[in-house]
Amino acid sequence: SERIAAIGNVGGAYLMPWAEYKPKRPVPAILFHGTADPIVPFHGGPSGLFRVPFPDIPQWAQSLAERNGCRLAPERLPENGSVSGLRYTGGPGSAEVVFHTVAGGGHSWPGGKKMPRWIVGHTTADVDATRLMWSFFTEHPMAR
């Protein structure tokens, strides 16, 4: 947290135990996850590929917001096709958490190159995760 201004993740697994999450400062985060991700299940549990128990992604995002000191009543972001979002704000140093849900989305990069559907599932073109992340990162520079 001393060197990372903000984080962005698409289809993250989030397997590190919360007991090991001890940043010196809260880190803003932008997250994207598909509800039909065949590799990292949206609501947790093992996947067809891995037998590790993944966490429930919406609950994980809310837990991160709580650990960042954000209000637990998120703002709903405008829907964009299959993509909806929640913005948790109010954390110290603007350490907000933005969580985008891709309805029917797979384990793929929103707005990115389509990959084999039989491996990763559906890739949405409704949003461009790269542009949204870049905008988020420019809004959350490292405090000097």
Secondary structure, DSSP 8 states (H G I E B T S, - for coil): --S-S-EEEES----S-GGG---SS---EEEEEETT-SSS-TT-B--SS--S-B--HHHHHHHHHHHTT--SS-EEEEEETTEEEEEE---GGG--EEEEEETTB-SS-TTS----HHHH-B---SS-HHHHHHHHHHHS----
